Amino acid sequence: MHVEQIDEFRWRIPRQGKMQVEGLVFASAERMAELRQDHSLQQVVNVAHLPGIVGASMAMPDIHWGYGFPIGGVAAMDGKKGVVSPGGVGYDINCGVRLLRSGLSRTEIQPRVRDLLTRLYQNIPTGIGKGRSDLRLSRQELARVLAQGAAWAVDNGMGYEEDLEFLEEGGCIQGARPDLVSDRAYQRGRNQLGTLGSGNHFAEIQYVAEIYDEPAAAALGLFEDQVTLTLHSGSRGLGHQVCSDHIRVMLAAAARYGIELPDRQLCCAPIQSPEGRNYLGAMSAAANYAFANRQVMTHWARESFLQALKLGPRKAGLEVVYDVCHNIAKFETFEIDGRSRRLCIHRKGATRAYPPGHPQTPEAYREVGQPVLIPGDMGRYSYVLVGTSRAYRETFGSTCHGAGRRLSRKQAKKQTRGRNLLEELERDGVLVMAAGMATVAEEMPEAYKDVAAVVDVVEGAGISRKVAQLKPMGVIKG
């Protein structure tokens, strides 16, 4: 495949054949050398074939192979003439990350990390299919969750009104259609609200190890050695089922509307078609479930801090810094060629990164830009960044979402045979609790690329700016 280097961090895949736009990949030279041996660049090309795509088919530096779209892929579709594709969102709809800040320092909680981790593990269910018996919702109540998102949890005593100010889209995607969610999806989501699930999802006690931008950190309420908590989860079985249901519909729809697909996994339908509108309505409902899921976990995390540390709520803090989506397709407005256009932005394994001054950036952060939360692996570090004007102009306000896998889950398991990962991590100062060792093996630190290298690319390219580094102290996994 012919790839042209634009600058130190940008690479162009020129239009060829039936590509509607060029490909644009953000990567270092070292990363690009790896990508040339990977199928994900071909996926960037494939996405560029979709009708109504605007600008470029983009990939962030954490790109790796995914279903249809590469993970790390971004594509903007014209709101009238474009298509919507479940492969551009993924199975875990609105998988995302929420960062909470406390009023505590690392030294204050260091002797109690194990107690705190135990409480978190007891209060937040982990593992496939796990839920809490005290939160089993009727279908009618679950429909309210799908319509209201995080606000449902707040209205039911699980959080504060001010939490909603610091969630992407206020924690609720408009246009959700709970009536378009299948019975099977309702069944799968009924008892999974407030749960981590399995795989790469986690709850992580961290501390602020380094600050790169003091004014931005102050605006975000972060200080050195401060204790934070990151929650990473999505729409669980409900979102997975919504995706599965609509992939079947989209395969037929693509043929019906005469859409030529370079890969069947890119099955799609015109945004304005019944199939397109139905998917967006069901997907938005699943996204709202994910917002509510992280809100309920926030409530239980706050309870865990109070129970383990015997502190008043104001001392413990646990205020929401921000909550971002990683797998979503939603309507946003951008100026293109001097005129305002409504676009459907697909971000799959990518994060919104709005600039300073944007009206959808929370007022408290308006001068520094929208927070961008980039988790790494459980043995190293994660990062807090902010969005930039260049990202808004060049990537439809998008940036990377994490480290990106280096090893498959099967490869990771093979490499951990004969090792005691829990002891290794504890020697490095990180306690881990998990439902089973299989997940810990699959999520071993070496299974992931160094997230610092990914962050360096997006900062070097000017589409995000580093604010702080967070290091883990304790992690719960599914």
C-alpha positions as CSV (number, residue, x, y, z in Angstrom):
1,M,0.0,0.0,0.0
2,H,1.3,3.5,-0.9
3,V,1.5,5.7,2.1
4,E,3.0,9.3,2.0
5,Q,4.6,11.0,5.0
6,I,3.2,14.5,5.5
7,D,5.2,15.4,8.6
8,E,6.6,13.8,11.7
9,F,3.2,12.6,12.9
10,R,0.9,12.5,9.8
11,W,0.7,10.1,6.9
12,R,-1.5,10.2,3.9
13,I,-3.0,7.3,1.9
14,P,-3.9,8.9,-1.4
15,R,-7.3,8.4,-3.1
16,Q,-7.4,5.4,-5.4
17,G,-10.0,3.3,-7.0
18,K,-13.4,4.1,-5.5
19,M,-12.2,5.9,-2.4
20,Q,-14.3,9.0,-1.8
21,V,-11.6,10.7,0.3
22,E,-8.0,10.1,1.3
23,G,-6.8,8.3,4.4
24,L,-5.1,10.3,7.2
25,V,-3.1,8.4,9.8
26,F,-1.5,9.9,12.9
27,A,1.6,7.9,13.9
28,S,5.3,8.0,14.6
29,A,7.7,6.5,12.0
30,E,8.2,3.6,14.3
31,R,4.5,3.0,14.6
32,M,3.9,3.3,10.9
33,A,6.6,0.6,10.3
34,E,4.5,-1.7,12.5
35,L,1.2,-0.7,10.8
36,R,2.6,-1.6,7.3
37,Q,2.5,-5.2,8.5
38,D,-1.1,-4.9,9.8
39,H,-4.5,-5.1,8.3
40,S,-5.7,-1.9,10.0
41,L,-4.4,0.4,7.2
42,Q,-6.5,-1.5,4.7
43,Q,-9.5,-0.8,7.0
44,V,-8.7,2.9,6.8
45,V,-8.9,2.6,3.0
46,N,-12.1,0.6,3.2
47,V,-13.8,3.2,5.3
48,A,-12.8,5.9,2.7
49,H,-15.2,4.1,0.2
50,L,-18.3,4.8,2.2
51,P,-20.9,7.2,0.6
52,G,-21.1,10.7,2.1
53,I,-17.8,10.6,4.0
54,V,-16.3,14.0,4.5
55,G,-12.7,15.2,4.9
56,A,-10.7,12.0,5.3
57,S,-10.9,8.5,6.7
58,M,-8.8,9.0,9.8
59,A,-6.9,6.8,12.3
60,M,-5.4,7.7,15.6
61,P,-2.0,6.4,16.8
62,D,-3.6,3.6,18.9
63,I,-5.0,2.1,15.7
64,H,-5.4,-1.7,15.5
65,W,-7.6,-4.1,13.6
66,G,-11.3,-4.0,14.5
67,Y,-14.7,-5.0,13.1
68,G,-15.3,-3.1,9.9
69,F,-13.6,0.2,11.0
70,P,-10.2,0.0,12.7
71,I,-10.2,0.6,16.4
72,G,-8.9,4.2,16.5
73,G,-10.9,5.1,13.5
74,V,-12.7,8.4,12.9
75,A,-15.1,9.2,10.0
76,A,-17.5,12.1,9.5
77,M,-20.5,11.5,7.4
78,D,-22.7,14.2,5.8
79,G,-25.9,14.3,7.8
80,K,-28.1,14.2,4.7
81,K,-26.2,12.2,2.1
82,G,-24.0,10.0,4.3
83,V,-24.4,6.6,5.9
84,V,-24.2,5.2,9.4
85,S,-22.4,2.0,10.1
86,P,-22.5,-0.2,13.3
87,G,-18.9,-1.2,12.5
88,G,-18.0,2.5,13.0
89,V,-19.2,2.3,16.6
90,G,-18.5,-1.2,17.7
91,Y,-20.2,-3.8,19.8
92,D,-19.6,-2.0,23.2
93,I,-21.6,1.1,22.4
94,N,-20.4,4.1,24.4
95,C,-17.6,2.2,26.0
96,G,-16.0,5.2,27.8
97,V,-14.0,6.5,30.7
98,R,-14.9,8.7,33.7
99,L,-12.3,10.4,35.9
100,L,-13.1,11.3,39.5
101,R,-10.8,13.5,41.6
102,S,-10.6,13.3,45.4
103,G,-9.5,15.7,48.1
104,L,-7.0,13.1,49.3
105,S,-3.3,12.8,48.9
106,R,-1.4,9.6,48.1
107,T,0.2,9.4,51.5
108,E,-3.1,9.7,53.2
109,I,-4.6,6.5,51.6
110,Q,-1.4,4.5,51.0
111,P,-1.9,2.3,54.1
112,R,-5.6,1.8,53.3
113,V,-5.3,1.0,49.6
114,R,-6.1,-2.7,50.1
115,D,-9.1,-1.9,52.2
116,L,-10.4,0.6,49.7
117,L,-9.8,-1.8,46.8
118,T,-11.7,-4.6,48.7
119,R,-14.7,-2.3,49.2
120,L,-14.7,-1.3,45.5
121,Y,-14.5,-5.0,44.5
122,Q,-17.4,-5.8,46.9
123,N,-19.6,-2.9,45.7
124,I,-19.0,-2.8,42.0
125,P,-19.8,-6.1,40.3
126,T,-17.2,-7.5,37.8
127,G,-17.1,-10.3,35.3
128,I,-19.4,-11.6,32.6
129,G,-23.1,-11.3,33.3
130,K,-22.5,-10.2,36.9
131,G,-24.9,-7.7,38.5
132,R,-26.1,-6.5,42.0
133,S,-29.3,-8.0,43.3
134,D,-30.4,-4.7,44.8
135,L,-30.6,-3.1,41.3
136,R,-32.8,-5.3,39.1
137,L,-34.9,-3.1,36.9
138,S,-38.3,-3.7,35.4
139,R,-38.6,-3.2,31.6
140,Q,-40.5,0.1,32.1
141,E,-37.8,1.4,34.4
142,L,-35.0,0.3,32.1
143,A,-36.7,2.1,29.3
144,R,-36.4,5.3,31.4
145,V,-32.7,4.6,31.8
146,L,-32.4,4.3,28.0
147,A,-34.2,7.6,27.5
148,Q,-32.6,9.6,30.3
149,G,-29.0,8.3,30.6
150,A,-27.0,9.5,33.7
151,A,-29.8,11.8,34.8
152,W,-31.9,8.7,35.6
153,A,-29.3,7.6,38.2
154,V,-29.1,11.1,39.7
155,D,-32.9,11.4,39.9
156,N,-32.8,8.1,41.8
157,G,-30.3,9.3,44.4
158,M,-27.2,8.0,42.8
159,G,-25.1,11.2,42.2
160,Y,-25.5,14.9,42.1
161,E,-26.9,17.3,39.6
162,E,-23.5,18.9,39.1
163,D,-22.1,15.5,38.0
164,L,-24.1,15.9,34.7
165,E,-22.3,19.2,33.8
166,F,-19.1,17.2,33.3
167,L,-20.3,14.4,31.1
168,E,-20.0,14.4,27.3
169,E,-23.5,15.4,26.0
170,G,-24.5,15.9,29.6
171,G,-24.7,12.1,29.9
172,C,-27.6,11.7,27.5
173,I,-27.7,11.4,23.7
174,Q,-30.8,13.0,22.4
175,G,-33.1,11.1,20.0
176,A,-32.8,7.8,21.9
177,R,-35.5,5.3,21.0
178,P,-36.0,2.7,23.8
179,D,-38.9,1.2,21.8
180,L,-36.4,0.2,19.1
181,V,-34.2,-1.9,21.5
182,S,-35.0,-5.6,21.2
183,D,-36.4,-7.8,23.9
184,R,-33.2,-9.8,24.1
185,A,-31.2,-6.5,24.6
186,Y,-33.6,-5.6,27.5
187,Q,-33.1,-9.0,29.0
188,R,-29.3,-8.7,28.9
189,G,-29.3,-5.2,30.3
190,R,-31.8,-5.7,33.1
191,N,-29.4,-6.6,35.9
192,Q,-26.1,-5.2,34.6
193,L,-26.5,-1.5,35.4
194,G,-23.6,-0.3,37.6
195,T,-21.2,-3.1,36.5
196,L,-17.7,-3.2,35.0
197,G,-18.0,-6.4,33.0
198,S,-14.9,-8.1,31.8
199,G,-12.1,-7.7,29.3
200,N,-10.2,-4.3,29.3
201,H,-12.8,-2.7,31.7
202,F,-11.5,-1.6,35.1
203,A,-11.8,0.7,38.1
204,E,-8.5,2.1,39.1
205,I,-7.3,4.0,42.1
206,Q,-4.6,6.3,41.0
207,Y,-2.5,9.3,42.0
208,V,-1.4,12.3,40.0
209,A,2.3,11.5,39.3
210,E,3.2,14.5,37.1
211,I,1.7,17.7,36.0
212,Y,2.7,19.2,32.6
213,D,0.4,22.2,32.4
214,E,-0.2,23.8,35.8
215,P,-3.0,26.3,34.7
216,A,-4.9,23.5,32.9
217,A,-4.4,21.1,35.9
218,A,-5.7,23.8,38.3
219,A,-8.8,24.4,36.1
220,L,-9.5,20.6,36.1
221,G,-9.0,20.5,39.9
222,L,-5.9,18.3,39.7
223,F,-2.8,18.6,41.9
224,E,0.4,16.5,42.4
225,D,0.0,13.4,44.5
226,Q,-3.7,13.7,44.5
227,V,-5.8,10.5,44.6
228,T,-8.1,9.9,41.6
229,L,-10.3,7.1,40.4
230,T,-10.9,6.1,36.8
231,L,-13.9,4.0,35.7
232,H,-13.8,2.3,32.3
233,S,-16.9,0.5,31.1
234,G,-19.7,0.7,28.5
235,S,-23.2,-0.5,27.7
236,R,-22.5,-4.2,28.6
237,G,-24.6,-6.9,27.1
238,L,-27.4,-4.5,26.1
239,G,-25.1,-2.5,23.8
240,H,-23.6,-5.7,22.4
241,Q,-27.1,-7.0,21.5
242,V,-28.1,-3.7,19.9
243,C,-25.1,-3.9,17.6
244,S,-25.7,-7.5,16.8
245,D,-29.4,-6.9,16.0
246,H,-28.6,-4.0,13.6
247,I,-25.7,-5.6,11.8
248,R,-28.1,-8.1,10.4
249,V,-30.5,-5.3,9.3
250,M,-27.6,-3.3,7.8
251,L,-26.3,-6.1,5.7
252,A,-29.7,-6.3,3.9
253,A,-30.0,-2.5,3.8
254,A,-26.7,-2.0,2.1
255,A,-27.8,-4.3,-0.7
256,R,-31.2,-2.7,-0.9
257,Y,-29.8,0.8,-1.3
258,G,-27.1,-0.3,-3.8
259,I,-24.2,0.5,-1.5
260,E,-21.0,-1.2,-2.7
261,L,-19.0,-2.4,0.2
262,P,-15.3,-3.3,0.1
263,D,-15.9,-5.3,3.3
264,R,-19.2,-6.7,4.5
265,Q,-18.3,-5.7,8.0
266,L,-18.8,-2.1,6.9
267,C,-22.5,-2.8,6.3
268,C,-24.4,0.5,6.6
269,A,-27.5,2.4,5.6
270,P,-28.2,6.0,4.6
271,I,-28.6,8.1,7.7
272,Q,-31.9,9.4,6.5
273,S,-33.3,5.9,5.7
274,P,-35.6,4.0,8.1
275,E,-32.8,1.5,8.8
276,G,-30.3,4.3,9.5
277,R,-32.7,6.2,11.8
278,N,-33.7,3.1,13.6
279,Y,-30.0,2.2,14.3
280,L,-29.2,5.7,15.5
281,G,-32.2,5.6,17.9
282,A,-31.3,2.2,19.3
283,M,-27.6,3.0,19.5
284,S,-28.4,6.3,21.4
285,A,-30.5,4.4,23.9
286,A,-27.6,2.0,24.4
287,A,-25.2,4.9,24.8
288,N,-27.5,6.3,27.5
289,Y,-27.4,3.0,29.3
290,A,-23.6,3.3,29.4
291,F,-23.7,6.8,30.8
292,A,-26.1,5.6,33.5
293,N,-23.9,2.6,34.1
294,R,-20.9,4.8,34.8
295,Q,-23.0,7.1,37.0
296,V,-24.2,4.2,39.2
297,M,-20.7,2.9,39.5
298,T,-19.6,6.5,40.6
299,H,-22.2,6.3,43.3
300,W,-21.0,3.0,44.5
301,A,-17.4,4.1,44.3
302,R,-18.2,7.1,46.5
303,E,-19.8,4.7,49.0
304,S,-16.7,2.6,48.9
305,F,-14.4,5.5,49.8
306,L,-16.6,6.5,52.7
307,Q,-16.9,2.9,54.0
308,A,-13.2,2.1,53.7
309,L,-11.6,5.4,54.8
310,K,-14.2,6.5,57.3
311,L,-14.3,10.0,55.9
312,G,-17.0,12.5,55.4
313,P,-18.2,13.0,51.7
314,R,-16.6,16.4,51.4
315,K,-13.2,15.2,52.5
316,A,-13.2,12.2,50.2
317,G,-14.4,14.4,47.4
318,L,-14.8,12.1,44.3
319,E,-16.0,14.9,42.1
320,V,-16.4,14.2,38.4
321,V,-13.6,15.7,36.3
322,Y,-15.1,14.4,33.0
323,D,-16.7,11.4,31.2
324,V,-15.9,10.7,27.6
325,C,-17.3,8.3,25.0
326,H,-14.9,6.0,23.0
327,N,-17.4,4.2,20.8
328,I,-20.1,6.4,19.4
329,A,-21.8,7.9,16.3
330,K,-23.5,11.2,16.9
331,F,-24.5,14.5,15.2
332,E,-22.1,17.4,15.6
333,T,-21.8,20.7,13.7
334,F,-18.6,21.9,12.0
335,E,-17.8,24.6,9.6
336,I,-16.5,23.2,6.3
337,D,-15.6,25.4,3.3
338,G,-17.1,28.4,5.0
339,R,-20.5,26.9,5.8
340,S,-21.9,25.1,8.8
341,R,-22.6,21.4,8.2
342,R,-24.3,18.8,10.4
343,L,-22.2,15.7,10.4
344,C,-22.6,12.2,11.9
345,I,-19.2,11.6,13.5
346,H,-18.2,8.0,14.0
347,R,-15.6,7.6,16.7
348,K,-14.5,4.0,17.3
349,G,-11.8,3.7,19.8
350,A,-11.4,7.5,19.6
351,T,-12.2,10.4,21.9
352,R,-13.9,13.8,21.3
353,A,-11.4,16.6,21.9
354,Y,-13.2,19.9,21.7
355,P,-11.1,23.1,22.0
356,P,-11.1,26.0,24.4
357,G,-14.1,28.3,24.0
358,H,-16.4,25.7,22.5
359,P,-19.9,26.0,24.0
360,Q,-20.1,22.2,24.6
361,T,-16.9,22.3,26.7
362,P,-18.0,22.7,30.4
363,E,-17.9,26.3,31.5
364,A,-15.4,25.5,34.2
365,Y,-13.0,24.3,31.5
366,R,-13.9,26.7,28.8
367,E,-10.5,28.5,28.9
368,V,-8.4,25.3,28.7
369,G,-10.5,22.9,26.5
370,Q,-12.4,19.7,27.0
371,P,-10.7,17.1,29.2
372,V,-9.4,14.0,27.2
373,L,-8.9,10.9,29.3
374,I,-6.4,8.3,27.9
375,P,-6.1,5.1,30.0
376,G,-3.0,3.0,29.7
377,D,-2.3,-0.5,31.1
378,M,-2.7,-1.4,34.7
379,G,1.1,-1.5,35.3
380,R,2.2,1.9,34.0
381,Y,0.2,5.1,33.7
382,S,-2.7,7.0,32.2
383,Y,-3.0,10.6,31.0
384,V,-5.2,13.6,31.2
385,L,-5.1,15.9,28.1
386,V,-7.3,18.7,26.8
387,G,-8.6,19.3,23.3
388,T,-7.3,21.9,20.9
389,S,-8.4,24.1,18.1
390,R,-6.3,22.2,15.6
391,A,-8.1,19.0,16.5
392,Y,-11.4,20.8,15.9
393,R,-10.2,22.0,12.4
394,E,-8.4,18.8,11.3
395,T,-10.0,15.7,13.0
396,F,-13.6,16.9,13.7
397,G,-12.5,17.4,17.3
398,S,-11.1,13.9,17.8
399,T,-8.1,12.2,19.3
400,C,-6.8,8.9,20.5
401,H,-8.5,6.8,23.3
402,G,-5.8,4.5,24.8
403,A,-2.7,2.5,24.4
404,G,-3.9,0.0,21.8
405,R,-3.2,-3.7,22.1
406,R,0.2,-5.1,21.2
407,L,-0.6,-8.8,21.8
408,S,-3.8,-10.7,21.2
409,R,-5.6,-12.1,24.3
410,K,-4.4,-15.6,23.3
411,Q,-0.8,-14.4,23.0
412,A,-0.9,-12.6,26.3
413,K,-2.2,-15.7,28.1
414,K,0.6,-17.7,26.5
415,Q,3.2,-15.3,27.8
416,T,2.0,-15.3,31.3
417,R,2.2,-19.1,31.9
418,G,4.3,-19.9,34.9
419,R,4.2,-16.2,36.1
420,N,2.4,-14.8,39.2
421,L,1.2,-11.5,37.7
422,L,-0.5,-10.3,40.9
423,E,2.8,-10.6,42.8
424,E,4.7,-8.9,40.0
425,L,2.3,-6.0,40.0
426,E,2.3,-5.7,43.8
427,R,6.1,-5.5,43.8
428,D,5.6,-2.5,41.4
429,G,3.2,-0.9,43.9
430,V,-0.1,-1.9,42.2
431,L,-2.7,-4.1,43.9
432,V,-5.1,-6.0,41.6
433,M,-8.3,-7.8,42.4
434,A,-10.2,-9.7,39.7
435,A,-13.0,-12.2,39.1
436,G,-10.6,-14.6,37.5
437,M,-6.9,-14.8,36.6
438,A,-7.7,-15.3,32.9
439,T,-8.7,-11.7,32.5
440,V,-5.6,-10.5,34.4
441,A,-3.5,-12.6,32.0
442,E,-5.2,-11.2,29.0
443,E,-4.8,-7.6,30.3
444,M,-1.1,-8.0,31.4
445,P,0.8,-4.7,30.9
446,E,2.9,-6.1,28.2
447,A,-0.2,-6.8,26.1
448,Y,-0.5,-3.1,25.5
449,K,1.7,-0.5,23.7
450,D,3.2,2.1,25.9
451,V,0.5,4.8,26.1
452,A,3.1,7.5,26.5
453,A,4.2,6.9,22.9
454,V,0.6,7.3,21.7
455,V,0.1,10.5,23.7
456,D,3.3,11.9,22.4
457,V,2.0,11.6,18.8
458,V,-1.3,13.4,19.5
459,E,0.5,16.1,21.4
460,G,3.2,16.4,18.7
461,A,0.5,16.6,16.0
462,G,-1.2,19.3,18.0
463,I,-4.6,17.6,18.3
464,S,-4.4,17.3,22.2
465,R,-2.3,18.8,24.9
466,K,-0.9,16.9,27.9
467,V,-2.0,18.1,31.4
468,A,-1.2,15.3,33.8
469,Q,0.0,11.7,34.2
470,L,-1.8,9.3,36.6
471,K,-0.2,6.2,38.0
472,P,-2.1,3.2,39.4
473,M,-2.2,2.1,43.0
474,G,-5.0,-0.4,42.9
475,V,-7.1,-2.0,40.1
476,I,-10.2,-4.1,40.0
477,K,-10.8,-6.1,36.8
478,G,-13.6,-8.4,35.6
